[in-house]
Amino acid sequence: MDSYDDDLEKPTEHFPDQAEIEALLATHLQGKEYSITRSNSDDKGVLIFEAEMIIDGEKTVFNYQRATYDHTNPERDEYARFSASLHSVSYDSDGMPQGGKCIANYRDGQWLKP
């Protein structure tokens, strides 16, 4: 017998709104200023959010993206452990990427540090 009954309503994820994403980013940046470069929402909340900051000619881009697939089903190829994540990518003064990192992942209404 399957552990998941298709007739039962699957619990829905509460996705963070833009204010929650900005609060996480503000905490991560310890009050440093940044600019929002792109934000898009749908009926479930923020789908994508991008921001950047430039310090001494070097740019860091922050990207939040929500999973657009069933992130709860481990039997599907597109299974992910998290429903959304916030990442950063740093660029040098020539615009070359210098590395990135995961700032936090979102699951079950909570931000989780990697």
C-alpha positions in Angstrom: 0.0 0.0 0.0 1.3 3.5 -0.9 2.1 5.8 2.0 0.5 8.6 0.0 -3.2 8.5 -0.7 -4.0 10.5 -3.8 -7.5 11.2 -2.4 -6.2 13.1 0.6 -5.3 16.7 0.1 -1.5 17.1 0.1 -0.3 19.7 2.6 0.8 22.9 0.9 4.0 24.7 1.5 3.9 28.3 2.8 6.4 30.2 0.7 8.1 33.3 2.0 6.8 36.7 0.8 9.2 39.4 -0.4 9.5 41.0 3.0 10.7 37.6 4.5 13.3 37.2 1.7 14.5 40.8 2.2 14.7 40.3 6.0 16.9 37.2 5.4 19.1 39.1 3.0 19.4 42.1 5.4 20.5 39.8 8.2 23.0 38.1 5.9 24.4 41.4 4.7 24.4 42.9 8.2 22.7 46.1 7.0 24.8 46.7 3.9 22.8 48.3 1.1 21.6 46.3 -2.0 19.4 47.0 -5.0 16.5 44.8 -6.1 17.0 44.0 -9.8 14.2 41.6 -10.4 11.1 40.2 -8.6 8.2 38.2 -9.9 5.3 36.7 -8.0 2.3 34.5 -8.7 -0.7 33.4 -6.6 1.6 31.3 -4.3 4.0 34.1 -3.6 7.5 35.1 -4.8 8.6 33.0 -7.7 12.0 34.7 -8.3 13.8 37.5 -6.5 17.2 39.0 -7.5 19.2 41.7 -5.8 22.8 42.9 -6.1 25.4 45.0 -4.3 28.6 46.5 -5.5 31.5 47.1 -3.2 34.9 48.4 -4.5 33.8 47.6 -8.1 33.0 43.9 -7.3 29.4 42.8 -7.7 27.5 40.1 -5.7 24.2 38.9 -7.0 21.6 37.3 -4.7 19.0 35.0 -6.2 15.9 33.5 -4.6 14.0 30.9 -6.6 11.1 28.8 -5.7 10.8 25.2 -7.0 8.4 25.1 -9.8 7.9 21.3 -9.6 6.7 18.9 -6.9 9.6 19.2 -4.5 8.0 16.8 -2.0 8.0 13.6 -4.1 11.2 11.6 -3.8 10.1 9.2 -6.5 10.2 11.8 -9.2 13.3 12.9 -11.1 12.9 16.5 -10.1 12.7 15.9 -6.4 14.5 18.5 -4.3 15.0 18.6 -0.5 14.0 22.2 -0.4 11.1 24.2 -1.8 13.2 27.4 -2.4 16.7 28.7 -1.9 18.7 31.9 -1.7 22.1 31.9 -3.3 24.8 34.4 -4.0 27.4 34.7 -6.8 30.3 37.0 -6.7 31.9 38.7 -9.7 35.3 40.4 -10.0 35.7 43.9 -11.4 36.0 42.4 -14.9 32.6 40.7 -14.5 34.0 37.2 -14.2 32.2 35.0 -11.7 34.4 34.2 -8.7 32.2 31.7 -6.9 29.0 31.3 -5.2 27.3 29.8 -2.2 24.0 28.9 -0.8 22.9 31.3 1.9 19.8 29.5 3.0 17.2 26.9 1.9 13.5 27.0 2.6 11.4 24.1 3.7 8.2 23.8 5.7 8.0 27.5 6.5 11.5 27.8 7.8 14.9 29.1 6.5 17.6 26.5 7.0 21.3 27.3 6.8 23.3 24.9 4.7 
